[in-house]
Amino acid sequence: MKSGYLDQPPTKEHTNGNDIDRISELPDSVLHHILSFLTTKYSVQTSLLSKRWRHLWASVPALDLTDESFDRIGDGSREDFDTHNFENFVDTVLLLRDASDLRSFSLRCYNYFDEGHVHRWIRHATKYNPKVLQIEFPEGVLCRLPLGILPCRSLEELSMTLDYNVELGPPKIMGCLRRLHIQWVFGENGLMENLISSCPVLEDLDLHNCELDALCISSNTLKRLSIKDCKIGGNGNLISTPGLVCLTYTNNSACITLENLSSLLNATVHTTGDHAIKLIRGLGNVETLNFSCSEDYQCELPEELSQFPMFDNLRSLTLGGQCTSDEIQVVARFLQHSPNLKMFTLNNREVSSPLSLSRWKTSQKSGKLSFRCPRLELIEIQCSKRDKKLQELIKYLLSNATGVPRIVINRD
């Protein structure tokens, strides 16, 4: 195999006779741990160092196969990538590696993709019972990745960064899988629902930039859920996770109903105004909440106070948005329903309309915006240097606070 920066082993002329190679004297388990931090290509190149290192790479418990360090021919475009060199390297590594179990297997291809080779490599690697599996393919490829080729007994963590054109085949039961990260996946026919139901001990689920025809997550074991920038169709989208502790949801395209979140402690939510109230109603048990709506939408809340949930456990609240006449009602509504709040942060953006300030004052005088937070200790405001409403905002907060909270103002 060609080497990169390790072309020649050290010679006697380069060493002092009194020097001792203490690294080479370390036990195999320690050297394996050190080599596991290198990509497999560089791990293999250490075989040139000396006889002591010649076969160490073959039993390293981590395989990290990536085409990033392989040369391109021609003008350097993806089409000019040296596929033969990369294929030969991966085939040779998998052939010469010993039969010891793997802790992790990573296949990251940014220039190369051949469906037949990829499937064969994954099947071969899963014979070593890896606990962690990472798969990453280049943009623009069209393939089908059958989940049946993945290990079902040993796998604890699965990460797939694919592309919108990638379809996942029918899943099989993955009885040990606890962490699942999926990015740039296109899924139809209830794929996610079937996949999650195939993971009976799943604790951590991360969906990022996925395109799904629908989303129904029902799990008694899930503790952490992150859904970011996904395109989700359908109207019956549901998250029902009684054991969930941490939720991150930043999405503008889907209406999601939250149910059975009795264990939820921390939530970060960014959505559109017309979807806001459905999400808010499912967050009543949180202790820490970071909530914001898209700049292009007003947050629509029910007029009746009784339709807004009480946040009896809420201790820290962060709201993002503009204090227009409508959004000050959002601020007031949260404060009115958070009797045990200790810290309130407002990330306020400037509103350029000259009428905003007068409408904002009118909303205050209506008497419907008053609140009582007897435990409030800290108010933090992030605002523009030119925001004319700042003084009125501080007056409003202090006039309604039961005690005298500390106020911190951070200007852009």
VOVEX-540096 format. One record per residue (C-alpha): residue in three letters; z negated, x negated, y negated. Coordinates in pm, 1 decimal. Layout:
BEGIN
<r r="ALA" z="Z" x="X" y="Y"/>
...
//
This chain:
BEGIN
<r r="MET" z="0.0" x="0.0" y="0.0"/>
<r r="LYS" z="66.3" x="-112.7" y="-355.0"/>
<r r="SER" z="-239.2" x="-201.1" y="-556.2"/>
<r r="GLY" z="-304.0" x="-146.2" y="-924.6"/>
<r r="TYR" z="-548.7" x="-364.0" y="-1108.8"/>
<r r="LEU" z="-697.5" x="-507.7" y="-786.3"/>
<r r="ASP" z="-405.2" x="-724.5" y="-681.6"/>
<r r="GLN" z="-593.2" x="-1016.6" y="-530.5"/>
<r r="PRO" z="-938.0" x="-1067.7" y="-375.3"/>
<r r="PRO" z="-1171.8" x="-1314.3" y="-548.2"/>
<r r="THR" z="-1129.5" x="-1673.0" y="-429.5"/>
<r r="LYS" z="-1381.6" x="-1953.6" y="-390.3"/>
<r r="GLU" z="-1243.3" x="-2123.9" y="-701.0"/>
<r r="HIS" z="-1356.2" x="-1828.0" y="-907.1"/>
<r r="THR" z="-1715.3" x="-1829.6" y="-781.8"/>
<r r="ASN" z="-2010.4" x="-2059.4" y="-808.2"/>
<r r="GLY" z="-2136.3" x="-2191.9" y="-477.6"/>
<r r="ASN" z="-2487.7" x="-2082.3" y="-566.4"/>
<r r="ASP" z="-2382.3" x="-1725.2" y="-645.8"/>
<r r="ILE" z="-2454.8" x="-1451.9" y="-394.4"/>
<r r="ASP" z="-2241.0" x="-1142.6" y="-354.7"/>
<r r="ARG" z="-2530.7" x="-899.4" y="-361.6"/>
<r r="ILE" z="-2309.9" x="-592.2" y="-388.7"/>
<r r="SER" z="-2138.0" x="-668.1" y="-58.4"/>
<r r="GLU" z="-2478.5" x="-709.8" y="103.1"/>
<r r="LEU" z="-2570.5" x="-350.4" y="24.2"/>
<r r="PRO" z="-2575.2" x="-108.9" y="320.6"/>
<r r="ASP" z="-2267.1" x="100.7" y="393.9"/>
<r r="SER" z="-2431.1" x="420.7" y="273.5"/>
<r r="VAL" z="-2487.4" x="272.8" y="-74.8"/>
<r r="LEU" z="-2134.7" x="132.6" y="-96.7"/>
<r r="HIS" z="-1994.6" x="467.0" y="17.6"/>
<r r="HIS" z="-2186.4" x="634.8" y="-262.7"/>
<r r="ILE" z="-2043.0" x="388.7" y="-515.7"/>
<r r="LEU" z="-1686.3" x="432.0" y="-390.6"/>
<r r="SER" z="-1718.1" x="811.0" y="-400.2"/>
<r r="PHE" z="-1704.9" x="791.6" y="-780.1"/>
<r r="LEU" z="-1353.4" x="641.3" y="-765.4"/>
<r r="THR" z="-1030.2" x="821.9" y="-693.3"/>
<r r="THR" z="-915.3" x="752.1" y="-339.3"/>
<r r="LYS" z="-632.1" x="527.2" y="-455.9"/>
<r r="TYR" z="-874.8" x="285.0" y="-620.1"/>
<r r="SER" z="-1121.3" x="320.0" y="-336.1"/>
<r r="VAL" z="-848.4" x="208.1" y="-94.7"/>
<r r="GLN" z="-767.0" x="-89.5" y="-315.9"/>
<r r="THR" z="-1117.7" x="-229.7" y="-267.4"/>
<r r="SER" z="-1007.9" x="-316.2" y="87.0"/>
<r r="LEU" z="-845.8" x="-625.4" y="-66.9"/>
<r r="LEU" z="-1178.6" x="-767.7" y="-184.7"/>
<r r="SER" z="-1294.2" x="-916.4" y="145.6"/>
<r r="LYS" z="-1338.8" x="-843.8" y="515.1"/>
<r r="ARG" z="-1664.5" x="-665.8" y="430.3"/>
<r r="TRP" z="-1470.6" x="-411.4" y="224.3"/>
<r r="ARG" z="-1160.5" x="-381.9" y="441.0"/>
<r r="HIS" z="-1250.9" x="-55.4" y="616.1"/>
<r r="LEU" z="-1525.8" x="88.8" y="395.4"/>
<r r="TRP" z="-1290.2" x="327.5" y="215.7"/>
<r r="ALA" z="-1204.6" x="499.1" y="545.8"/>
<r r="SER" z="-1553.2" x="645.7" y="580.6"/>
<r r="VAL" z="-1627.3" x="734.7" y="217.0"/>
<r r="PRO" z="-1753.9" x="1096.1" y="219.9"/>
<r r="ALA" z="-1533.5" x="1194.1" y="-75.6"/>
<r r="LEU" z="-1154.5" x="1211.8" y="-91.0"/>
<r r="ASP" z="-1008.1" x="1244.2" y="-440.1"/>
<r r="LEU" z="-630.1" x="1256.6" y="-415.4"/>
<r r="THR" z="-451.9" x="1280.5" y="-748.9"/>
<r r="ASP" z="-99.6" x="1190.9" y="-856.0"/>
<r r="GLU" z="-205.6" x="1089.3" y="-1208.1"/>
<r r="SER" z="-222.7" x="718.6" y="-1124.9"/>
<r r="PHE" z="117.4" x="706.0" y="-952.4"/>
<r r="ASP" z="420.9" x="576.2" y="-1137.3"/>
<r r="ARG" z="710.0" x="784.4" y="-1256.7"/>
<r r="ILE" z="1068.6" x="670.2" y="-1251.2"/>
<r r="GLY" z="1337.3" x="733.7" y="-1509.6"/>
<r r="ASP" z="1222.2" x="886.2" y="-1839.1"/>
<r r="GLY" z="876.9" x="979.4" y="-1706.0"/>
<r r="SER" z="931.6" x="1355.2" y="-1675.8"/>
<r r="ARG" z="790.0" x="1558.8" y="-1389.0"/>
<r r="GLU" z="1133.2" x="1567.4" y="-1226.7"/>
<r r="ASP" z="1131.5" x="1185.6" y="-1216.8"/>
<r r="PHE" z="795.4" x="1158.1" y="-1044.9"/>
<r r="ASP" z="804.1" x="927.8" y="-740.5"/>
<r r="THR" z="726.6" x="1193.5" y="-481.0"/>
<r r="HIS" z="794.7" x="967.1" y="-182.3"/>
<r r="ASN" z="532.2" x="713.3" y="-290.7"/>
<r r="PHE" z="267.1" x="981.5" y="-340.2"/>
<r r="GLU" z="347.0" x="1162.3" y="-14.3"/>
<r r="ASN" z="337.0" x="835.5" y="179.8"/>
<r r="PHE" z="1.8" x="743.5" y="26.7"/>
<r r="VAL" z="-165.2" x="1076.3" y="109.1"/>
<r r="ASP" z="-20.8" x="1085.0" y="461.8"/>
<r r="THR" z="-142.5" x="730.3" y="527.9"/>
<r r="VAL" z="-492.0" x="796.3" y="393.4"/>
<r r="LEU" z="-536.2" x="1107.0" y="606.3"/>
<r r="LEU" z="-400.7" x="923.3" y="913.2"/>
<r r="LEU" z="-621.0" x="614.4" y="879.9"/>
<r r="ARG" z="-942.1" x="779.4" y="769.4"/>
<r r="ASP" z="-1213.9" x="789.9" y="1035.9"/>
<r r="ALA" z="-1353.0" x="1110.2" y="1185.7"/>
<r r="SER" z="-1674.7" x="1128.6" y="981.3"/>
<r r="ASP" z="-1747.4" x="1446.6" y="783.6"/>
<r r="LEU" z="-1650.7" x="1482.4" y="420.5"/>
<r r="ARG" z="-1883.5" x="1586.4" y="141.6"/>
<r r="SER" z="-1593.6" x="1673.7" y="-90.8"/>
<r r="PHE" z="-1214.8" x="1691.6" y="-88.4"/>
<r r="SER" z="-1008.1" x="1708.7" y="-406.6"/>
<r r="LEU" z="-630.8" x="1750.6" y="-431.0"/>
<r r="ARG" z="-511.1" x="1739.6" y="-792.3"/>
<r r="CYS" z="-136.4" x="1745.9" y="-848.5"/>
<r r="TYR" z="-5.9" x="1750.5" y="-1205.0"/>
<r r="ASN" z="348.2" x="1630.9" y="-1132.6"/>
<r r="TYR" z="395.9" x="1688.9" y="-761.9"/>
<r r="PHE" z="417.5" x="2002.7" y="-552.3"/>
<r r="ASP" z="561.0" x="2068.8" y="-210.3"/>
<r r="GLU" z="418.7" x="2373.6" y="-38.2"/>
<r r="GLY" z="462.8" x="2241.4" y="314.3"/>
<r r="HIS" z="292.9" x="1909.6" y="244.1"/>
<r r="VAL" z="10.8" x="2069.7" y="44.9"/>
<r r="HIS" z="-74.1" x="2318.2" y="319.6"/>
<r r="ARG" z="-67.7" x="2042.1" y="581.7"/>
<r r="TRP" z="-291.8" x="1813.6" y="374.5"/>
<r r="ILE" z="-548.1" x="2086.5" y="311.7"/>
<r r="ARG" z="-554.2" x="2190.1" y="677.9"/>
<r r="HIS" z="-601.8" x="1828.7" y="783.5"/>
<r r="ALA" z="-879.7" x="1762.9" y="531.6"/>
<r r="THR" z="-1072.0" x="2076.3" y="625.5"/>
<r r="LYS" z="-1111.5" x="1940.2" y="978.9"/>
<r r="TYR" z="-1371.2" x="1704.8" y="826.2"/>
<r r="ASN" z="-1588.1" x="2003.7" y="721.3"/>
<r r="PRO" z="-1607.1" x="1940.3" y="345.2"/>
<r r="LYS" z="-1874.4" x="2121.2" y="147.3"/>
<r r="VAL" z="-1683.2" x="2096.9" y="-181.9"/>
<r r="LEU" z="-1310.7" x="2166.3" y="-213.8"/>
<r r="GLN" z="-1109.7" x="2130.2" y="-536.3"/>
<r r="ILE" z="-742.6" x="2225.3" y="-558.8"/>
<r r="GLU" z="-534.0" x="2187.2" y="-873.2"/>
<r r="PHE" z="-157.9" x="2239.7" y="-896.6"/>
<r r="PRO" z="88.3" x="2186.5" y="-1184.3"/>
<r r="GLU" z="207.5" x="2463.8" y="-1413.2"/>
<r r="GLY" z="526.8" x="2645.7" y="-1331.0"/>
<r r="VAL" z="518.5" x="2613.7" y="-953.1"/>
<r r="LEU" z="571.2" x="2910.9" y="-726.8"/>
<r r="CYS" z="371.1" x="2905.4" y="-407.3"/>
<r r="ARG" z="149.1" x="3104.8" y="-179.0"/>
<r r="LEU" z="-184.7" x="2955.5" y="-86.7"/>
<r r="PRO" z="-323.1" x="3131.8" y="221.9"/>
<r r="LEU" z="-700.3" x="3129.3" y="207.8"/>
<r r="GLY" z="-689.5" x="3116.0" y="584.3"/>
<r r="ILE" z="-623.5" x="2741.6" y="558.9"/>
<r r="LEU" z="-960.7" x="2687.7" y="392.8"/>
<r r="PRO" z="-1272.4" x="2607.6" y="596.5"/>
<r r="CYS" z="-1502.0" x="2901.2" y="654.1"/>
<r r="ARG" z="-1812.5" x="2744.5" y="808.4"/>
<r r="SER" z="-1889.4" x="2441.0" y="591.6"/>
<r r="LEU" z="-1754.8" x="2519.2" y="244.2"/>
<r r="GLU" z="-2021.4" x="2569.3" y="-24.5"/>
<r r="GLU" z="-1814.3" x="2518.3" y="-340.8"/>
<r r="LEU" z="-1449.5" x="2605.0" y="-402.5"/>
<r r="SER" z="-1256.0" x="2531.2" y="-722.8"/>
<r r="MET" z="-892.7" x="2637.2" y="-764.9"/>
<r r="THR" z="-691.9" x="2567.7" y="-1080.5"/>
<r r="LEU" z="-351.4" x="2709.8" y="-1011.1"/>
<r r="ASP" z="-92.8" x="2901.7" y="-1213.5"/>
<r r="TYR" z="4.3" x="3260.0" y="-1291.2"/>
<r r="ASN" z="274.7" x="3242.6" y="-1025.3"/>
<r r="VAL" z="36.3" x="3152.7" y="-746.0"/>
<r r="GLU" z="-67.5" x="3425.7" y="-506.5"/>
<r r="LEU" z="-363.5" x="3399.8" y="-274.1"/>
<r r="GLY" z="-323.1" x="3528.3" y="77.6"/>
<r r="PRO" z="-579.6" x="3747.7" y="256.1"/>
<r r="PRO" z="-924.2" x="3582.5" y="247.6"/>
<r r="LYS" z="-1142.1" x="3511.7" y="549.2"/>
<r r="ILE" z="-1519.3" x="3516.3" y="565.9"/>
<r r="MET" z="-1663.0" x="3207.9" y="396.5"/>
<r r="GLY" z="-2024.2" x="3237.8" y="502.9"/>
<r r="CYS" z="-2161.7" x="2930.8" y="318.4"/>
<r r="LEU" z="-1969.9" x="2956.2" y="-9.4"/>
<r r="ARG" z="-2210.2" x="2963.2" y="-305.2"/>
<r r="ARG" z="-1990.6" x="2854.0" y="-597.8"/>
<r r="LEU" z="-1638.2" x="2979.1" y="-671.1"/>
<r r="HIS" z="-1432.4" x="2866.8" y="-970.7"/>
<r r="ILE" z="-1083.7" x="3013.5" y="-1017.6"/>
<r r="GLN" z="-850.7" x="2932.2" y="-1305.5"/>
<r r="TRP" z="-494.0" x="3043.3" y="-1379.7"/>
<r r="VAL" z="-466.6" x="3268.5" y="-1075.6"/>
<r r="PHE" z="-247.4" x="3575.6" y="-1052.4"/>
<r r="GLY" z="-395.1" x="3838.2" y="-821.3"/>
<r r="GLU" z="-286.1" x="4183.5" y="-707.2"/>
<r r="ASN" z="-403.2" x="4457.1" y="-471.4"/>
<r r="GLY" z="-774.2" x="4413.1" y="-532.2"/>
<r r="LEU" z="-765.2" x="4042.3" y="-454.1"/>
<r r="MET" z="-1091.9" x="3957.0" y="-630.0"/>
<r r="GLU" z="-1277.5" x="4245.4" y="-470.5"/>
<r r="ASN" z="-1167.8" x="4132.4" y="-125.0"/>
<r r="LEU" z="-1240.0" x="3769.5" y="-201.1"/>
<r r="ILE" z="-1592.3" x="3834.6" y="-327.2"/>
<r r="SER" z="-1672.2" x="4058.4" y="-32.0"/>
<r r="SER" z="-1570.7" x="3765.7" y="191.6"/>
<r r="CYS" z="-1844.0" x="3547.1" y="37.3"/>
<r r="PRO" z="-2176.5" x="3700.7" y="150.1"/>
<r r="VAL" z="-2397.4" x="3431.9" y="-13.4"/>
<r r="LEU" z="-2198.5" x="3373.0" y="-334.9"/>
<r r="GLU" z="-2423.4" x="3280.5" y="-630.4"/>
<r r="ASP" z="-2191.6" x="3140.7" y="-897.9"/>
<r r="LEU" z="-1852.1" x="3289.9" y="-994.3"/>
<r r="ASP" z="-1628.0" x="3156.8" y="-1272.8"/>
<r r="LEU" z="-1297.4" x="3325.5" y="-1362.4"/>
<r r="HIS" z="-1092.1" x="3162.8" y="-1638.5"/>
<r r="ASN" z="-747.8" x="3263.1" y="-1766.6"/>
<r r="CYS" z="-675.5" x="3474.8" y="-1459.8"/>
<r r="GLU" z="-442.0" x="3772.9" y="-1450.9"/>
<r r="LEU" z="-576.5" x="4052.6" y="-1229.9"/>
<r r="ASP" z="-458.3" x="4406.4" y="-1170.3"/>
<r r="ALA" z="-823.4" x="4521.1" y="-1158.4"/>
<r r="LEU" z="-1172.4" x="4377.3" y="-1138.1"/>
<r r="CYS" z="-1452.7" x="4516.1" y="-926.8"/>
<r r="ILE" z="-1742.6" x="4278.3" y="-867.0"/>
<r r="SER" z="-2018.8" x="4411.7" y="-646.7"/>
<r r="SER" z="-2262.2" x="4155.2" y="-509.3"/>
<r r="ASN" z="-2633.7" x="4141.3" y="-435.1"/>
<r r="THR" z="-2640.9" x="3760.4" y="-426.7"/>
<r r="LEU" z="-2451.5" x="3667.8" y="-744.6"/>
<r r="LYS" z="-2672.8" x="3495.7" y="-1004.7"/>
<r r="ARG" z="-2423.8" x="3350.2" y="-1254.8"/>
<r r="LEU" z="-2097.2" x="3511.5" y="-1365.2"/>
<r r="SER" z="-1847.0" x="3382.2" y="-1620.2"/>
<r r="ILE" z="-1526.8" x="3570.2" y="-1711.7"/>
<r r="LYS" z="-1327.6" x="3401.0" y="-1988.0"/>
<r r="ASP" z="-991.0" x="3495.9" y="-2138.6"/>
<r r="CYS" z="-868.8" x="3692.9" y="-1837.2"/>
<r r="LYS" z="-602.7" x="3963.6" y="-1843.1"/>
<r r="ILE" z="-741.6" x="4257.0" y="-1649.0"/>
<r r="GLY" z="-561.6" x="4584.8" y="-1588.7"/>
<r r="GLY" z="-685.6" x="4922.6" y="-1474.2"/>
<r r="ASN" z="-958.2" x="5153.8" y="-1605.7"/>
<r r="GLY" z="-1214.8" x="5146.9" y="-1325.8"/>
<r r="ASN" z="-1332.4" x="4790.2" y="-1376.8"/>
<r r="LEU" z="-1694.1" x="4745.8" y="-1275.0"/>
<r r="ILE" z="-1958.9" x="4473.8" y="-1251.2"/>
<r r="SER" z="-2254.9" x="4573.3" y="-1035.7"/>
<r r="THR" z="-2478.7" x="4274.1" y="-962.3"/>
<r r="PRO" z="-2854.1" x="4345.1" y="-939.6"/>
<r r="GLY" z="-2940.1" x="3976.2" y="-890.0"/>
<r r="LEU" z="-2735.8" x="3844.3" y="-1184.8"/>
<r r="VAL" z="-2935.5" x="3617.9" y="-1418.8"/>
<r r="CYS" z="-2667.7" x="3476.4" y="-1652.4"/>
<r r="LEU" z="-2349.9" x="3647.3" y="-1778.4"/>
<r r="THR" z="-2067.6" x="3507.7" y="-1994.2"/>
<r r="TYR" z="-1792.9" x="3753.4" y="-2081.8"/>
<r r="THR" z="-1528.0" x="3665.2" y="-2340.5"/>
<r r="ASN" z="-1239.0" x="3901.8" y="-2299.2"/>
<r r="ASN" z="-1043.4" x="4135.4" y="-2526.3"/>
<r r="SER" z="-808.1" x="4307.8" y="-2287.6"/>
<r r="ALA" z="-1027.1" x="4500.9" y="-2046.7"/>
<r r="CYS" z="-1281.8" x="4778.4" y="-2051.9"/>
<r r="ILE" z="-1567.1" x="4683.4" y="-1818.2"/>
<r r="THR" z="-1862.3" x="4894.1" y="-1709.0"/>
<r r="LEU" z="-2184.8" x="4704.9" y="-1638.0"/>
<r r="GLU" z="-2425.7" x="4852.7" y="-1385.2"/>
<r r="ASN" z="-2740.4" x="4743.6" y="-1198.8"/>
<r r="LEU" z="-2807.8" x="4431.4" y="-1407.5"/>
<r r="SER" z="-3183.9" x="4459.6" y="-1373.3"/>
<r r="SER" z="-3235.0" x="4080.5" y="-1336.7"/>
<r r="LEU" z="-3010.2" x="3972.7" y="-1625.5"/>
<r r="LEU" z="-3187.2" x="3735.3" y="-1867.3"/>
<r r="ASN" z="-2908.9" x="3562.3" y="-2064.2"/>
<r r="ALA" z="-2578.4" x="3709.2" y="-2181.9"/>
<r r="THR" z="-2292.1" x="3587.7" y="-2401.6"/>
<r r="VAL" z="-2039.5" x="3860.7" y="-2480.0"/>
<r r="HIS" z="-1730.0" x="3857.6" y="-2700.2"/>
<r r="THR" z="-1506.6" x="4163.1" y="-2688.2"/>
<r r="THR" z="-1313.1" x="4416.7" y="-2895.0"/>
<r r="GLY" z="-1485.1" x="4692.3" y="-3087.8"/>
<r r="ASP" z="-1362.3" x="4979.9" y="-2874.8"/>
<r r="HIS" z="-1499.9" x="4819.3" y="-2556.9"/>
<r r="ALA" z="-1829.3" x="4706.4" y="-2708.4"/>
<r r="ILE" z="-2057.8" x="5001.6" y="-2640.1"/>
<r r="LYS" z="-1987.9" x="5007.4" y="-2265.2"/>
<r r="LEU" z="-2093.5" x="4645.6" y="-2241.0"/>
<r r="ILE" z="-2395.2" x="4687.6" y="-2468.4"/>
<r r="ARG" z="-2533.4" x="4969.6" y="-2255.3"/>
<r r="GLY" z="-2545.3" x="4741.1" y="-1953.4"/>
<r r="LEU" z="-2739.8" x="4460.8" y="-2125.4"/>
<r r="GLY" z="-3070.7" x="4634.5" y="-2188.0"/>
<r r="ASN" z="-3285.5" x="4390.2" y="-1986.0"/>
<r r="VAL" z="-3172.1" x="4062.7" y="-2143.4"/>
<r r="GLU" z="-3407.8" x="3817.7" y="-2311.3"/>
<r r="THR" z="-3134.4" x="3615.2" y="-2486.3"/>
<r r="LEU" z="-2815.3" x="3775.5" y="-2619.3"/>
<r r="ASN" z="-2516.9" x="3626.2" y="-2803.0"/>
<r r="PHE" z="-2287.9" x="3913.1" y="-2902.4"/>
<r r="SER" z="-1970.0" x="3923.1" y="-3112.4"/>
<r r="CYS" z="-1655.5" x="4129.1" y="-3157.9"/>
<r r="SER" z="-1304.4" x="4010.6" y="-3224.7"/>
<r r="GLU" z="-1224.5" x="3959.9" y="-3593.9"/>
<r r="ASP" z="-937.3" x="4208.0" y="-3570.5"/>
<r r="TYR" z="-1152.4" x="4499.8" y="-3455.8"/>
<r r="GLN" z="-1447.8" x="4688.3" y="-3595.5"/>
<r r="CYS" z="-1736.6" x="4740.8" y="-3357.0"/>
<r r="GLU" z="-1748.7" x="5113.5" y="-3280.4"/>
<r r="LEU" z="-2098.6" x="5238.7" y="-3203.4"/>
<r r="PRO" z="-2223.2" x="5591.8" y="-3135.4"/>
<r r="GLU" z="-2374.8" x="5769.2" y="-3435.9"/>
<r r="GLU" z="-2676.0" x="5892.3" y="-3241.9"/>
<r r="LEU" z="-2949.4" x="5628.4" y="-3215.6"/>
<r r="SER" z="-3050.7" x="5762.1" y="-2875.0"/>
<r r="GLN" z="-2715.1" x="5655.5" y="-2730.0"/>
<r r="PHE" z="-2786.9" x="5291.4" y="-2809.5"/>
<r r="PRO" z="-3005.3" x="5113.2" y="-2549.7"/>
<r r="MET" z="-3350.0" x="4970.1" y="-2619.0"/>
<r r="PHE" z="-3382.6" x="4591.7" y="-2579.3"/>
<r r="ASP" z="-3753.5" x="4573.9" y="-2501.0"/>
<r r="ASN" z="-3726.0" x="4224.4" y="-2346.4"/>
<r r="LEU" z="-3499.9" x="4071.3" y="-2610.3"/>
<r r="ARG" z="-3651.7" x="3762.2" y="-2774.1"/>
<r r="SER" z="-3346.1" x="3581.4" y="-2915.1"/>
<r r="LEU" z="-3043.3" x="3758.2" y="-3065.9"/>
<r r="THR" z="-2726.2" x="3603.0" y="-3207.9"/>
<r r="LEU" z="-2464.0" x="3823.9" y="-3370.7"/>
<r r="GLY" z="-2123.3" x="3708.5" y="-3487.6"/>
<r r="GLY" z="-1905.3" x="3894.1" y="-3732.6"/>
<r r="GLN" z="-1873.7" x="4011.3" y="-4089.5"/>
<r r="CYS" z="-2134.5" x="4206.2" y="-4280.7"/>
<r r="THR" z="-1903.5" x="4476.5" y="-4403.3"/>
<r r="SER" z="-2040.4" x="4824.6" y="-4452.4"/>
<r r="ASP" z="-1962.1" x="4894.8" y="-4087.3"/>
<r r="GLU" z="-2088.2" x="4573.0" y="-3935.7"/>
<r r="ILE" z="-2420.3" x="4581.1" y="-4119.5"/>
<r r="GLN" z="-2479.4" x="4893.8" y="-3915.5"/>
<r r="VAL" z="-2421.9" x="4685.3" y="-3602.9"/>
<r r="VAL" z="-2683.7" x="4437.8" y="-3722.9"/>
<r r="ALA" z="-2926.9" x="4716.9" y="-3807.2"/>
<r r="ARG" z="-2869.0" x="4897.8" y="-3479.3"/>
<r r="PHE" z="-2958.3" x="4590.3" y="-3274.0"/>
<r r="LEU" z="-3264.9" x="4514.6" y="-3486.5"/>
<r r="GLN" z="-3379.0" x="4875.0" y="-3468.0"/>
<r r="HIS" z="-3373.5" x="4857.0" y="-3089.1"/>
<r r="SER" z="-3529.0" x="4510.8" y="-3041.4"/>
<r r="PRO" z="-3903.1" x="4559.2" y="-3104.4"/>
<r r="ASN" z="-4005.9" x="4223.7" y="-2953.2"/>
<r r="LEU" z="-3743.5" x="4005.9" y="-3117.9"/>
<r r="LYS" z="-3864.0" x="3659.3" y="-3225.3"/>
<r r="MET" z="-3544.8" x="3484.4" y="-3337.3"/>
<r r="PHE" z="-3240.2" x="3637.9" y="-3505.3"/>
<r r="THR" z="-2922.0" x="3440.0" y="-3580.9"/>
<r r="LEU" z="-2630.8" x="3580.9" y="-3779.7"/>
<r r="ASN" z="-2301.7" x="3391.1" y="-3773.3"/>
<r r="ASN" z="-2149.2" x="3560.2" y="-4075.1"/>
<r r="ARG" z="-1791.1" x="3516.1" y="-4192.0"/>
<r r="GLU" z="-1693.2" x="3574.3" y="-4553.1"/>
<r r="VAL" z="-1525.8" x="3902.5" y="-4647.5"/>
<r r="SER" z="-1283.7" x="3858.5" y="-4936.3"/>
<r r="SER" z="-1256.8" x="4226.7" y="-5037.1"/>
<r r="PRO" z="-1431.8" x="4284.9" y="-5374.4"/>
<r r="LEU" z="-1539.6" x="4630.1" y="-5257.4"/>
<r r="SER" z="-1728.2" x="4503.0" y="-4954.3"/>
<r r="LEU" z="-2046.0" x="4418.6" y="-5144.7"/>
<r r="SER" z="-2074.9" x="4758.2" y="-5312.5"/>
<r r="ARG" z="-2014.9" x="4943.2" y="-4986.0"/>
<r r="TRP" z="-2269.7" x="4718.0" y="-4817.3"/>
<r r="LYS" z="-2535.0" x="4805.8" y="-5079.7"/>
<r r="THR" z="-2456.4" x="5175.6" y="-5042.0"/>
<r r="SER" z="-2513.8" x="5151.5" y="-4666.8"/>
<r r="GLN" z="-2858.4" x="5002.4" y="-4726.0"/>
<r r="LYS" z="-2966.0" x="5278.0" y="-4965.7"/>
<r r="SER" z="-2885.9" x="5545.6" y="-4708.6"/>
<r r="GLY" z="-3214.6" x="5467.0" y="-4533.2"/>
<r r="LYS" z="-3050.7" x="5464.4" y="-4191.1"/>
<r r="LEU" z="-3052.3" x="5083.9" y="-4168.7"/>
<r r="SER" z="-3428.2" x="5022.3" y="-4175.2"/>
<r r="PHE" z="-3587.1" x="4841.2" y="-3880.5"/>
<r r="ARG" z="-3920.5" x="4702.0" y="-3767.2"/>
<r r="CYS" z="-3947.5" x="4373.0" y="-3577.2"/>
<r r="PRO" z="-4319.5" x="4283.2" y="-3594.7"/>
<r r="ARG" z="-4278.2" x="3963.1" y="-3388.7"/>
<r r="LEU" z="-3981.7" x="3823.1" y="-3579.5"/>
<r r="GLU" z="-4052.2" x="3455.1" y="-3659.8"/>
<r r="LEU" z="-3716.6" x="3301.2" y="-3749.5"/>
<r r="ILE" z="-3399.7" x="3423.7" y="-3921.4"/>
<r r="GLU" z="-3102.4" x="3187.9" y="-3913.9"/>
<r r="ILE" z="-2787.0" x="3263.5" y="-4115.5"/>
<r r="GLN" z="-2455.4" x="3082.3" y="-4087.3"/>
<r r="CYS" z="-2229.4" x="3177.3" y="-4377.7"/>
<r r="SER" z="-1960.8" x="3068.4" y="-4618.5"/>
<r r="LYS" z="-2058.0" x="2884.5" y="-4937.9"/>
<r r="ARG" z="-1880.8" x="3155.9" y="-5136.9"/>
<r r="ASP" z="-2039.7" x="3453.6" y="-4964.4"/>
<r r="LYS" z="-2169.5" x="3678.9" y="-5244.8"/>
<r r="LYS" z="-2355.6" x="3903.4" y="-5003.3"/>
<r r="LEU" z="-2602.8" x="3636.6" y="-4894.3"/>
<r r="GLN" z="-2874.3" x="3731.8" y="-5143.2"/>
<r r="GLU" z="-2843.6" x="4100.4" y="-5058.0"/>
<r r="LEU" z="-2853.5" x="4020.9" y="-4688.2"/>
<r r="ILE" z="-3176.0" x="3820.8" y="-4722.3"/>
<r r="LYS" z="-3335.6" x="4099.2" y="-4929.1"/>
<r r="TYR" z="-3240.6" x="4350.6" y="-4663.8"/>
<r r="LEU" z="-3386.4" x="4147.3" y="-4378.3"/>
<r r="LEU" z="-3710.7" x="4062.0" y="-4560.5"/>
<r r="SER" z="-3767.7" x="4413.0" y="-4687.1"/>
<r r="ASN" z="-3760.6" x="4547.0" y="-4333.1"/>
<r r="ALA" z="-3936.7" x="4264.9" y="-4148.6"/>
<r r="THR" z="-4301.8" x="4340.8" y="-4078.6"/>
<r r="GLY" z="-4420.3" x="3982.2" y="-4127.4"/>
<r r="VAL" z="-4278.3" x="3690.9" y="-4324.4"/>
<r r="PRO" z="-4027.9" x="3515.5" y="-4098.6"/>
<r r="ARG" z="-3895.7" x="3170.9" y="-4173.9"/>
<r r="ILE" z="-3536.3" x="3175.8" y="-4302.9"/>
<r r="VAL" z="-3285.2" x="2897.5" y="-4240.5"/>
<r r="ILE" z="-2946.5" x="2910.0" y="-4413.3"/>
<r r="ASN" z="-2655.8" x="2694.1" y="-4297.6"/>
<r r="ARG" z="-2350.3" x="2702.4" y="-4521.5"/>
<r r="ASP" z="-2003.8" x="2596.6" y="-4409.2"/>
//
